[in-house]
Structure formats: structure tokens, C-alpha cells
Amino acid sequence: MQDVITGRVWVLGKDVDTDQIIQGKYLTIIDPNELAQHVLELVMPEFAKEAKPGDIVIADENFGCGSSREHAPAGFKALGIGAIVADSFARIFFRNTINLGVPAIEARGVRAMFEAGDSARIELKAGRITNPRTGATLAFSPLPEHLLGLLEAGGLVEKVRAELRAKADA
């Protein structure tokens, strides 16, 4: 996990639900790379083809609402999305995203700071996001240490694997 994340911004609106992120008809896909090809295809058809590793998704309120499926954050992870920052998240989506090792940051007012094509600089531990084009900076509450630990490990599964290996080696 990087403490400072920089990348091109993709801007989304309010109440983007998990069915808009990954349509239900793709729920049988288990290959993350294949799943990634369908991320946001209803609301932003170019996203999956044009998104690059390290890009940052910026959204309005209630991002990831709807079903609790992991397919939505798994698609973002497979694309290499550097972080998802929203005014607010649906709680289950937020936790699924962190559990998969993708930073999810709640920063009230962030959507208003960015336009499509901007870049962003996120300082995770300092709790700050900046738009280099405008110079606008917004403070957010940094993630707690236990969540930063999950991100550092690459997600919940990787953290548990490391803990089990450490116990086996002890």
C-alpha cells in the first residue's frame, strides 16, 4: 500500500449502486480480469477499456449502495484502481472494498472538487486529497490503523494468510 496515491480521476454521481458497477448478468464470472471488462459498462461504457492502474474513482454520496456482492469492488481491484473516494459509501461496499485491498476514503465535499480528466493526490495517513489543477485541498479522517493494516497486507485474505504463516513458523 502506498501512503501517497496519485492518478487520473474518473468522476461519478450520487447513488451509484453495485448493479451499475457490475450488472447482475455477470455474477457467474469468477475470473477477476474478465469481470474487470464489465465495470461501469452501463453508466460509463468507456471506463473498463480506458481505466489505467492507479486511476482514482471520485463519487458523490452513497457510492456502492444496493446488493452486498463483492463483484463490484473486485472489478475495481482487477483494473488496478488506486483508490475510491466518495462523499459517502454504502457501509458494506466500503468494507468489501477495504477487505479486497483497495483504499476506500470517505471525504465529504470531494465530488465538488473534481471534473473528469483531473488528477488527484491522496495522502492516506495525513488525511488529505488535493486537486493539482485547482490547488483545492480537502481534509478527511484518515483510516484507522486496523484498516490501514488490511490495505498494507493487500486485503483481509492476504492478512489472514500472513498471520497463519507466522503462527506455523513460530
N, C-alpha and C positions, 0 to 999 in steps of 0.2 A: 504494500500500500504506500502510496506517495502522500506526503503531507501537503504538498502543493500540486494541484491539478490544474492544468491549463488546456483549453481546447475550444474548438468551434462550437457554437451554440445552435441548438435546434429548439425553437420556441413552440410550445403547445398551450392550449387554453385551459379552461375550467372543466372539472368533472370528466376527465379522460378516464374511461373505465378499462378494465382488463380485457373486455371483449373488443375494444377499439385497438388495444395494444397487440393482442393476438386473438384472432377470431376463433370461435369455438370449433369450427371445422378443422382446425389444425391441432387439436388437443391429442391426437393419436401420434403425433410426431415426437420421437424421443431423441433424435439427433439434434443437438443444440445448433449446429451450423445450418441445418435445414430449417429449423424453427426461426432462426435469425432472418431468413429471407422473407418472412411474412410480418415482421414487426411494423406496426402502424400502417399497414397497407390500405386500410380504409380511410384514415384521416390524413395521411401524408405518404402517398404511394412511392415517392422517390426516396424515402428515408432509408429503407433497408439496402438499397443499391448505392446510395451516396454517403451514408454514415461511415466514419473512419474511427479506428481505435483511438480512444482519448476524447472523442466528442462528448459534449455535455448537453443533457436534456434539461431545459428550463420550462417549468409549467406553472400554471395558476393553482387555484385551490382544488383540494380533493382529488389529487392525482392518484390513479390506481384503484379507484373505487370499483365496486362490483364484486365478482367472484374472488375467491382466495387462491386461485390457481397460481402455481409457481411459473407457469409457462411465460407469463408477461415479463417478469424480471429476468428469467433465464434467457429470453430473446435478447434483451439489452446486454446481458453479460456476454453472450456469444458474439455480439457485434463489437465488443470491446469498449462499450460506453464507459467513459471515465467517471461520471457521476450523474445523478439525477437530483436536481434542486427544484423544489416547488414551494409555493406559498403554504401548502399543507398537503398531507398524504392521507390516504386511507391507511389505517393502522396495520392491517395485515399485509398490504402491499409493501409498506415501509419495512416491516420486519423481514418479509421474504427477500426483499432486495438486499438488505444488510446480510442476512443469512447466506446469500449466494456470493457475497464478497464485493458487491457494488455499493459505493457510497450513496446514501440517500440523505439529503440535507433539507431540513425544513427552514426556510428563511422568508418570513412574511415580507411581502413587497418585492420579492425578487423578479417576478414576471414583468413588472412595470419597468425594470431596469434594462431589459434586453430586447433587441429586434433580431429577426432572422439574419444570419450571417455574421453576427457579432462573435467575439470570442469572450471567454471568461477566465478568470484566475480565482481559484478557490484555495484558501488556506484552511485546511481542516482543523488543525489544533488551535489556531488563532481565532477561528470562527469568523471568517471574513470572505466575502465574494466581491470581486471587482470587475467592472466592465472597462477594459483598457481603452476602448474607443471614446467613451464619455468621461472616464475617470470616476464614475459613480461607484461608491463602495457601500456595502450593506453588511452589518454585523449579524451573526446568527449564533445561537447557543451551540457550542461545539458538542459533538457526540460524546457520550460518557465513555470512560476508559474501557469498559467491558465490550462496547460496540466497536470501538477503535481496535480492540484486540481481535475481534472477529474479522474485521476488514484486513488487518495486518496478516492474519493467518490465511486469508483467501476465502473466508466464509466459514460457516458453522461446521460443515462436514470436515473440512481440512483441519480446523482447530481440534475437533474431537479425535481425528486420526493422529495428529501430533501428540495429543495428551496420552492416547493409548500406546503409541510407540514409546513415549517416555516412561510410562509405567512398566512396559515389557522389558525395557532396557535397564530398569532400576534393580 
